[in-house]
Each structure stands twice: as C-alpha cells, then as structure tokens.
Amino acid sequence: MYIITVYLGAVGIKKVRHTVATGLITDIASFIMSVIIVAVLFGY
C-alpha cells in the first residue's frame, strides 16, 4: 500500500478508488496466463 501511495503521489493522482483492486486483478490474470503459456509450451 505504501508503494502505491508513493507512486500515485509522485505523479499527482488523487482519485485512487480502484487502484488496489485493479492491481490484484492484473496480478491474478498474469499468473493464470503464465501457467497457461507454460502448459502449452512444455505440454503439461
């Protein structure tokens, strides 16, 4: 949470309502896609 505050404060963004939810969703999506890509490439 501290990192999000520092980054958004540095660029002057004041509306941060959906920032944490968006970050978590993209983390989950990237994890799922990496599992799918590894399964396709290595045949698991």
PDB file of N, CA, C, O and CB in Angstrom:
ATOM      1  N   MET A   1       0.823  -1.185   0.000  1.00  0.00           N
ATOM      2  CA  MET A   1       0.000   0.000   0.000  1.00  0.00           C
ATOM      3  C   MET A   1       0.872   1.255   0.000  1.00  0.00           C
ATOM      4  O   MET A   1       0.524   2.260  -0.621  1.00  0.00           O
ATOM      5  CB  MET A   1      -0.939  -0.006   1.204  1.00  0.00           C
ATOM      6  N   TYR A   2       1.993   1.192   0.692  1.00  0.00           N
ATOM      7  CA  TYR A   2       2.897   2.340   0.746  1.00  0.00           C
ATOM      8  C   TYR A   2       3.435   2.676  -0.631  1.00  0.00           C
ATOM      9  O   TYR A   2       3.520   3.849  -0.994  1.00  0.00           O
ATOM     10  CB  TYR A   2       4.051   2.069   1.705  1.00  0.00           C
ATOM     11  N   ILE A   3       3.801   1.658  -1.404  1.00  0.00           N
ATOM     12  CA  ILE A   3       4.351   1.877  -2.742  1.00  0.00           C
ATOM     13  C   ILE A   3       3.316   2.544  -3.642  1.00  0.00           C
ATOM     14  O   ILE A   3       3.644   3.456  -4.402  1.00  0.00           O
ATOM     15  CB  ILE A   3       4.817   0.546  -3.362  1.00  0.00           C
ATOM     16  N   ILE A   4       2.075   2.092  -3.557  1.00  0.00           N
ATOM     17  CA  ILE A   4       1.013   2.701  -4.367  1.00  0.00           C
ATOM     18  C   ILE A   4       0.860   4.170  -4.008  1.00  0.00           C
ATOM     19  O   ILE A   4       0.713   5.016  -4.890  1.00  0.00           O
ATOM     20  CB  ILE A   4      -0.327   1.959  -4.167  1.00  0.00           C
ATOM     21  N   THR A   5       0.893   4.475  -2.712  1.00  0.00           N
ATOM     22  CA  THR A   5       0.774   5.860  -2.263  1.00  0.00           C
ATOM     23  C   THR A   5       1.917   6.717  -2.782  1.00  0.00           C
ATOM     24  O   THR A   5       1.695   7.842  -3.231  1.00  0.00           O
ATOM     25  CB  THR A   5       0.731   5.920  -0.745  1.00  0.00           C
ATOM     26  N   VAL A   6       3.122   6.202  -2.726  1.00  0.00           N
ATOM     27  CA  VAL A   6       4.291   6.956  -3.192  1.00  0.00           C
ATOM     28  C   VAL A   6       4.229   7.189  -4.697  1.00  0.00           C
ATOM     29  O   VAL A   6       4.445   8.310  -5.156  1.00  0.00           O
ATOM     30  CB  VAL A   6       5.586   6.218  -2.828  1.00  0.00           C
ATOM     31  N   TYR A   7       3.938   6.146  -5.471  1.00  0.00           N
ATOM     32  CA  TYR A   7       3.886   6.287  -6.921  1.00  0.00           C
ATOM     33  C   TYR A   7       2.792   7.253  -7.367  1.00  0.00           C
ATOM     34  O   TYR A   7       3.031   8.126  -8.200  1.00  0.00           O
ATOM     35  CB  TYR A   7       3.669   4.934  -7.564  1.00  0.00           C
ATOM     36  N   LEU A   8       1.603   7.093  -6.814  1.00  0.00           N
ATOM     37  CA  LEU A   8       0.498   7.953  -7.223  1.00  0.00           C
ATOM     38  C   LEU A   8       0.698   9.382  -6.738  1.00  0.00           C
ATOM     39  O   LEU A   8       0.315  10.331  -7.422  1.00  0.00           O
ATOM     40  CB  LEU A   8      -0.822   7.405  -6.697  1.00  0.00           C
ATOM     41  N   GLY A   9       1.288   9.537  -5.578  1.00  0.00           N
ATOM     42  CA  GLY A   9       1.573  10.874  -5.074  1.00  0.00           C
ATOM     43  C   GLY A   9       2.633  11.575  -5.900  1.00  0.00           C
ATOM     44  O   GLY A   9       2.601  12.798  -6.044  1.00  0.00           O
ATOM     45  N   ALA A  10       3.569  10.815  -6.442  1.00  0.00           N
ATOM     46  CA  ALA A  10       4.648  11.403  -7.234  1.00  0.00           C
ATOM     47  C   ALA A  10       4.128  12.014  -8.535  1.00  0.00           C
ATOM     48  O   ALA A  10       4.658  13.022  -9.002  1.00  0.00           O
ATOM     49  CB  ALA A  10       5.706  10.350  -7.541  1.00  0.00           C
ATOM     50  N   VAL A  11       3.106  11.415  -9.115  1.00  0.00           N
ATOM     51  CA  VAL A  11       2.572  11.944 -10.360  1.00  0.00           C
ATOM     52  C   VAL A  11       1.333  12.795 -10.155  1.00  0.00           C
ATOM     53  O   VAL A  11       0.788  13.338 -11.116  1.00  0.00           O
ATOM     54  CB  VAL A  11       2.258  10.820 -11.296  1.00  0.00           C
ATOM     55  N   GLY A  12       0.880  12.919  -8.913  1.00  0.00           N
ATOM     56  CA  GLY A  12      -0.223  13.815  -8.599  1.00  0.00           C
ATOM     57  C   GLY A  12      -1.615  13.260  -8.818  1.00  0.00           C
ATOM     58  O   GLY A  12      -2.561  14.029  -8.987  1.00  0.00           O
ATOM     59  N   ILE A  13      -1.764  11.941  -8.819  1.00  0.00           N
ATOM     60  CA  ILE A  13      -3.088  11.339  -8.983  1.00  0.00           C
ATOM     61  C   ILE A  13      -3.796  11.356  -7.634  1.00  0.00           C
ATOM     62  O   ILE A  13      -3.240  10.905  -6.633  1.00  0.00           O
ATOM     63  CB  ILE A  13      -2.987   9.879  -9.544  1.00  0.00           C
ATOM     64  N   LYS A  14      -5.004  11.869  -7.606  1.00  0.00           N
ATOM     65  CA  LYS A  14      -5.734  11.990  -6.354  1.00  0.00           C
ATOM     66  C   LYS A  14      -6.872  10.972  -6.232  1.00  0.00           C
ATOM     67  O   LYS A  14      -7.254  10.605  -5.121  1.00  0.00           O
ATOM     68  CB  LYS A  14      -6.286  13.388  -6.223  1.00  0.00           C
ATOM     69  N   LYS A  15      -7.408  10.519  -7.351  1.00  0.00           N
ATOM     70  CA  LYS A  15      -8.508   9.550  -7.308  1.00  0.00           C
ATOM     71  C   LYS A  15      -7.933   8.139  -7.441  1.00  0.00           C
ATOM     72  O   LYS A  15      -7.552   7.719  -8.534  1.00  0.00           O
ATOM     73  CB  LYS A  15      -9.554   9.834  -8.439  1.00  0.00           C
ATOM     74  N   VAL A  16      -7.875   7.425  -6.342  1.00  0.00           N
ATOM     75  CA  VAL A  16      -7.235   6.104  -6.322  1.00  0.00           C
ATOM     76  C   VAL A  16      -8.213   5.014  -5.893  1.00  0.00           C
ATOM     77  O   VAL A  16      -7.825   4.027  -5.269  1.00  0.00           O
ATOM     78  CB  VAL A  16      -6.024   6.115  -5.384  1.00  0.00           C
ATOM     79  N   ARG A  17      -9.461   5.202  -6.229  1.00  0.00           N
ATOM     80  CA  ARG A  17     -10.502   4.312  -5.726  1.00  0.00           C
ATOM     81  C   ARG A  17     -10.310   2.856  -6.136  1.00  0.00           C
ATOM     82  O   ARG A  17     -10.461   1.960  -5.305  1.00  0.00           O
ATOM     83  CB  ARG A  17     -11.837   4.787  -6.203  1.00  0.00           C
ATOM     84  N   HIS A  18      -9.985   2.607  -7.381  1.00  0.00           N
ATOM     85  CA  HIS A  18      -9.916   1.230  -7.889  1.00  0.00           C
ATOM     86  C   HIS A  18      -8.488   0.743  -8.113  1.00  0.00           C
ATOM     87  O   HIS A  18      -8.284  -0.274  -8.777  1.00  0.00           O
ATOM     88  CB  HIS A  18     -10.684   1.126  -9.181  1.00  0.00           C
ATOM     89  N   THR A  19      -7.522   1.432  -7.585  1.00  0.00           N
ATOM     90  CA  THR A  19      -6.123   1.104  -7.863  1.00  0.00           C
ATOM     91  C   THR A  19      -5.728  -0.262  -7.310  1.00  0.00           C
ATOM     92  O   THR A  19      -5.132  -1.067  -8.025  1.00  0.00           O
ATOM     93  CB  THR A  19      -5.215   2.171  -7.282  1.00  0.00           C
ATOM     94  N   VAL A  20      -6.049  -0.528  -6.063  1.00  0.00           N
ATOM     95  CA  VAL A  20      -5.643  -1.791  -5.445  1.00  0.00           C
ATOM     96  C   VAL A  20      -6.366  -2.965  -6.098  1.00  0.00           C
ATOM     97  O   VAL A  20      -5.744  -3.991  -6.373  1.00  0.00           O
ATOM     98  CB  VAL A  20      -5.925  -1.768  -3.933  1.00  0.00           C
ATOM     99  N   ALA A  21      -7.658  -2.833  -6.349  1.00  0.00           N
ATOM    100  CA  ALA A  21      -8.411  -3.912  -6.986  1.00  0.00           C
ATOM    101  C   ALA A  21      -7.876  -4.199  -8.385  1.00  0.00           C
ATOM    102  O   ALA A  21      -7.743  -5.360  -8.773  1.00  0.00           O
ATOM    103  CB  ALA A  21      -9.902  -3.557  -7.053  1.00  0.00           C
ATOM    104  N   THR A  22      -7.572  -3.158  -9.138  1.00  0.00           N
ATOM    105  CA  THR A  22      -7.026  -3.336 -10.477  1.00  0.00           C
ATOM    106  C   THR A  22      -5.672  -4.022 -10.430  1.00  0.00           C
ATOM    107  O   THR A  22      -5.390  -4.900 -11.245  1.00  0.00           O
ATOM    108  CB  THR A  22      -6.908  -1.995 -11.186  1.00  0.00           C
ATOM    109  N   GLY A  23      -4.837  -3.629  -9.486  1.00  0.00           N
ATOM    110  CA  GLY A  23      -3.531  -4.265  -9.338  1.00  0.00           C
ATOM    111  C   GLY A  23      -3.641  -5.744  -9.012  1.00  0.00           C
ATOM    112  O   GLY A  23      -2.904  -6.559  -9.568  1.00  0.00           O
ATOM    113  N   LEU A  24      -4.551  -6.097  -8.119  1.00  0.00           N
ATOM    114  CA  LEU A  24      -4.730  -7.504  -7.766  1.00  0.00           C
ATOM    115  C   LEU A  24      -5.293  -8.315  -8.929  1.00  0.00           C
ATOM    116  O   LEU A  24      -4.883  -9.454  -9.154  1.00  0.00           O
ATOM    117  CB  LEU A  24      -5.648  -7.627  -6.559  1.00  0.00           C
ATOM    118  N   ILE A  25      -6.222  -7.731  -9.657  1.00  0.00           N
ATOM    119  CA  ILE A  25      -6.788  -8.436 -10.810  1.00  0.00           C
ATOM    120  C   ILE A  25      -5.732  -8.676 -11.878  1.00  0.00           C
ATOM    121  O   ILE A  25      -5.686  -9.755 -12.469  1.00  0.00           O
ATOM    122  CB  ILE A  25      -7.958  -7.643 -11.402  1.00  0.00           C
ATOM    123  N   THR A  26      -4.888  -7.694 -12.130  1.00  0.00           N
ATOM    124  CA  THR A  26      -3.844  -7.894 -13.141  1.00  0.00           C
ATOM    125  C   THR A  26      -2.794  -8.893 -12.672  1.00  0.00           C
ATOM    126  O   THR A  26      -2.251  -9.639 -13.488  1.00  0.00           O
ATOM    127  CB  THR A  26      -3.175  -6.565 -13.483  1.00  0.00           C
ATOM    128  N   ASP A  27      -2.497  -8.925 -11.374  1.00  0.00           N
ATOM    129  CA  ASP A  27      -1.572  -9.936 -10.861  1.00  0.00           C
ATOM    130  C   ASP A  27      -2.129 -11.340 -11.048  1.00  0.00           C
ATOM    131  O   ASP A  27      -1.412 -12.246 -11.471  1.00  0.00           O
ATOM    132  CB  ASP A  27      -1.274  -9.686  -9.383  1.00  0.00           C
ATOM    133  N   ILE A  28      -3.403 -11.518 -10.735  1.00  0.00           N
ATOM    134  CA  ILE A  28      -4.030 -12.831 -10.890  1.00  0.00           C
ATOM    135  C   ILE A  28      -4.093 -13.224 -12.368  1.00  0.00           C
ATOM    136  O   ILE A  28      -3.824 -14.373 -12.721  1.00  0.00           O
ATOM    137  CB  ILE A  28      -5.449 -12.830 -10.274  1.00  0.00           C
ATOM    138  N   ALA A  29      -4.445 -12.276 -13.222  1.00  0.00           N
ATOM    139  CA  ALA A  29      -4.526 -12.568 -14.657  1.00  0.00           C
ATOM    140  C   ALA A  29      -3.163 -12.946 -15.226  1.00  0.00           C
ATOM    141  O   ALA A  29      -3.062 -13.860 -16.044  1.00  0.00           O
ATOM    142  CB  ALA A  29      -5.090 -11.363 -15.414  1.00  0.00           C
ATOM    143  N   SER A  30      -2.114 -12.246 -14.793  1.00  0.00           N
ATOM    144  CA  SER A  30      -0.779 -12.574 -15.303  1.00  0.00           C
ATOM    145  C   SER A  30      -0.314 -13.935 -14.794  1.00  0.00           C
ATOM    146  O   SER A  30       0.370 -14.660 -15.516  1.00  0.00           O
ATOM    147  CB  SER A  30       0.229 -11.490 -14.897  1.00  0.00           C
ATOM    148  N   PHE A  31      -0.671 -14.286 -13.581  1.00  0.00           N
ATOM    149  CA  PHE A  31      -0.323 -15.616 -13.054  1.00  0.00           C
ATOM    150  C   PHE A  31      -1.025 -16.706 -13.851  1.00  0.00           C
ATOM    151  O   PHE A  31      -0.403 -17.697 -14.232  1.00  0.00           O
ATOM    152  CB  PHE A  31      -0.697 -15.728 -11.560  1.00  0.00           C
ATOM    153  N   ILE A  32      -2.309 -16.528 -14.102  1.00  0.00           N
ATOM    154  CA  ILE A  32      -3.073 -17.526 -14.855  1.00  0.00           C
ATOM    155  C   ILE A  32      -2.529 -17.667 -16.279  1.00  0.00           C
ATOM    156  O   ILE A  32      -2.384 -18.780 -16.783  1.00  0.00           O
ATOM    157  CB  ILE A  32      -4.568 -17.144 -14.891  1.00  0.00           C
ATOM    158  N   MET A  33      -2.230 -16.541 -16.922  1.00  0.00           N
ATOM    159  CA  MET A  33      -1.690 -16.602 -18.286  1.00  0.00           C
ATOM    160  C   MET A  33      -0.317 -17.257 -18.319  1.00  0.00           C
ATOM    161  O   MET A  33      -0.006 -17.977 -19.268  1.00  0.00           O
ATOM    162  CB  MET A  33      -1.605 -15.202 -18.885  1.00  0.00           C
ATOM    163  N   SER A  34       0.507 -17.025 -17.312  1.00  0.00           N
ATOM    164  CA  SER A  34       1.820 -17.665 -17.297  1.00  0.00           C
ATOM    165  C   SER A  34       1.693 -19.174 -17.127  1.00  0.00           C
ATOM    166  O   SER A  34       2.463 -19.927 -17.723  1.00  0.00           O
ATOM    167  CB  SER A  34       2.685 -17.083 -16.178  1.00  0.00           C
ATOM    168  N   VAL A  35       0.738 -19.622 -16.327  1.00  0.00           N
ATOM    169  CA  VAL A  35       0.510 -21.057 -16.175  1.00  0.00           C
ATOM    170  C   VAL A  35       0.033 -21.656 -17.497  1.00  0.00           C
ATOM    171  O   VAL A  35       0.484 -22.734 -17.885  1.00  0.00           O
ATOM    172  CB  VAL A  35      -0.520 -21.331 -15.054  1.00  0.00           C
ATOM    173  N   ILE A  36      -0.867 -20.973 -18.185  1.00  0.00           N
ATOM    174  CA  ILE A  36      -1.359 -21.470 -19.464  1.00  0.00           C
ATOM    175  C   ILE A  36      -0.251 -21.521 -20.509  1.00  0.00           C
ATOM    176  O   ILE A  36      -0.151 -22.496 -21.254  1.00  0.00           O
ATOM    177  CB  ILE A  36      -2.503 -20.598 -19.961  1.00  0.00           C
ATOM    178  N   ILE A  37       0.578 -20.489 -20.574  1.00  0.00           N
ATOM    179  CA  ILE A  37       1.658 -20.453 -21.554  1.00  0.00           C
ATOM    180  C   ILE A  37       2.671 -21.564 -21.291  1.00  0.00           C
ATOM    181  O   ILE A  37       3.120 -22.225 -22.227  1.00  0.00           O
ATOM    182  CB  ILE A  37       2.353 -19.088 -21.533  1.00  0.00           C
ATOM    183  N   VAL A  38       3.030 -21.773 -20.037  1.00  0.00           N
ATOM    184  CA  VAL A  38       3.967 -22.848 -19.701  1.00  0.00           C
ATOM    185  C   VAL A  38       3.362 -24.200 -20.045  1.00  0.00           C
ATOM    186  O   VAL A  38       4.058 -25.080 -20.550  1.00  0.00           O
ATOM    187  CB  VAL A  38       4.346 -22.796 -18.206  1.00  0.00           C
ATOM    188  N   ALA A  39       2.080 -24.373 -19.778  1.00  0.00           N
ATOM    189  CA  ALA A  39       1.419 -25.649 -20.097  1.00  0.00           C
ATOM    190  C   ALA A  39       1.400 -25.899 -21.603  1.00  0.00           C
ATOM    191  O   ALA A  39       1.576 -27.033 -22.047  1.00  0.00           O
ATOM    192  CB  ALA A  39      -0.019 -25.663 -19.546  1.00  0.00           C
ATOM    193  N   VAL A  40       1.189 -24.858 -22.377  1.00  0.00           N
ATOM    194  CA  VAL A  40       1.166 -25.014 -23.839  1.00  0.00           C
ATOM    195  C   VAL A  40       2.564 -25.288 -24.377  1.00  0.00           C
ATOM    196  O   VAL A  40       2.747 -26.160 -25.227  1.00  0.00           O
ATOM    197  CB  VAL A  40       0.582 -23.755 -24.509  1.00  0.00           C
ATOM    198  N   LEU A  41       3.544 -24.550 -23.885  1.00  0.00           N
ATOM    199  CA  LEU A  41       4.902 -24.698 -24.422  1.00  0.00           C
ATOM    200  C   LEU A  41       5.566 -26.001 -24.001  1.00  0.00           C
ATOM    201  O   LEU A  41       6.295 -26.605 -24.789  1.00  0.00           O
ATOM    202  CB  LEU A  41       5.759 -23.537 -23.981  1.00  0.00           C
ATOM    203  N   PHE A  42       5.326 -26.444 -22.768  1.00  0.00           N
ATOM    204  CA  PHE A  42       6.019 -27.624 -22.265  1.00  0.00           C
ATOM    205  C   PHE A  42       5.119 -28.848 -22.174  1.00  0.00           C
ATOM    206  O   PHE A  42       5.570 -29.905 -21.733  1.00  0.00           O
ATOM    207  CB  PHE A  42       6.604 -27.332 -20.915  1.00  0.00           C
ATOM    208  N   GLY A  43       3.875 -28.734 -22.574  1.00  0.00           N
ATOM    209  CA  GLY A  43       2.984 -29.874 -22.665  1.00  0.00           C
ATOM    210  C   GLY A  43       2.565 -30.484 -21.353  1.00  0.00           C
ATOM    211  O   GLY A  43       2.425 -31.704 -21.267  1.00  0.00           O
ATOM    212  N   TYR A  44       2.365 -29.701 -20.349  1.00  0.00           N
ATOM    213  CA  TYR A  44       1.922 -30.257 -19.059  1.00  0.00           C
ATOM    214  C   TYR A  44       0.443 -30.429 -19.016  1.00  0.00           C
ATOM    215  O   TYR A  44      -0.096 -30.884 -18.008  1.00  0.00           O
ATOM    216  CB  TYR A  44       2.355 -29.379 -17.915  1.00  0.00           C
TER     217      TYR A  44
END
